[in-house]
């Protein structure tokens, strides 16, 4: 069990409606069940969550999220995203493994994806982008996309903190680091 107990079904109607919207009929994740038990935290989480698609493609979004979670050693969220979105995002097994175990310039990524991953790495390591890193990112992404990338990195770092600090148990059927 996590360090903070999750909500148990049956859920209040308003919470069930929120779970249904986010999960599209699937059972709610442990992360959501823990957060939803605390009104302020749940409202802030959903308000800043970037759960909508935004200006990035699903593939770009998942590369950012998967790399951010991997850098933060958050197998919980990484595994959920790989399982739910990896195939639809067109990530190969080699690329999924590379989000955890390869440098940004790994040959399995396009030049645009290498720039994207280098930006994620820089934000994780230094909380900023050098002029060169920013210029490389802008070669492939417009301003809205750059802002989305930065926001996703920050949000999923926070998600990683929550999942890791609360010791959320890995979701059933979620991907595992090093399993492929």
Secondary structure by P-SEA (a helix, b strand, c coil): ccccccccccccaaaaaaaaaaaccccccaaaaaaaacaaaaaaaaaccccccccccaaaaaaaaaaaaaaaccaaaaaaaaacccccccccaaaaaaacccccccccccaaaaaaaaaaaaaaacccccaaaaaaaaacccaaaaaaaaaaaaaaaaaaaaaaaacccccccccccccc
